[in-house]
Amino acid sequence: MDVPLAIFCGVLALLVAVGLSGMFLFQKPGRHPQNGDDSAEAEEPVPVALTPLEREAEALTQLVARCSARTVNPHSISLFRARIGSLIGDAPRSAIMKAWRELESATLRTLALYDYGDYPVKRLRSIEMIALLRDNSVLSDAQLDVCRHLEAIRNDVFGKTNPQVSGSAAAQTVDAVDWLIDCLEEFRNSAASGRSGEAESASPK
């Protein structure tokens, strides 16, 4: 082999060696070309930060779970949920506002069982009317706490011009109101049954 050819072969071998070493040097960790895996590395999902309203709704759900033994049947939809459910995805802000008004109405229907005389019950703030139910042992302290969280969510939604309300926050709020309305309805039904029993006992045989 003449000298120029030997020099050429040596330079070529050196270039090949440098190229191979560079490929391994700059290879990303965890990827091995020898196993034939050229797929992109799996990226870990980035956790999505909750908005203040969503955090409040999460806290609300946890409160309800702690003071409620009710199991929700996904195939059973209450009349309240049937009326308001379509708003959750399409108009979550409206769903929260309507849910709060439904709770106000249920509160007034329950307070109507009591004689407050000239006391201006309807002039009270909503949460003050609900507190009267706690004072009459209709609701527990834990349930009143749930109502206070609901009021905070309602005020946050009502007080902003363009609030960012997610469907999940609206759904959690509606679920909490649905549970409270069920509790009040059960109390009214129980009270009505009690009055019916007393009337039958008082009637002449």
Secondary structure, 3 states (H helix, E strand, C coil): CCHHHHHHHHHHHHHHHHHHHHHHHCCCCCCCHHHCCCCCCCCCCCCCCCCHHHHHHHHHHHHHHHHCCCCCCCCCCCHHHHHHHHHHHHCHHHHHHHHHHHHHHHHHHHHCCCCCCCCCHHHCCHHHHHHHHHHCCCCCHHHHHHHHHHHHHHHHHHCCCCCCCCHHHHHHHHHHHHHHHHHHHHHHHHHHHHHHHHHHHHCCC
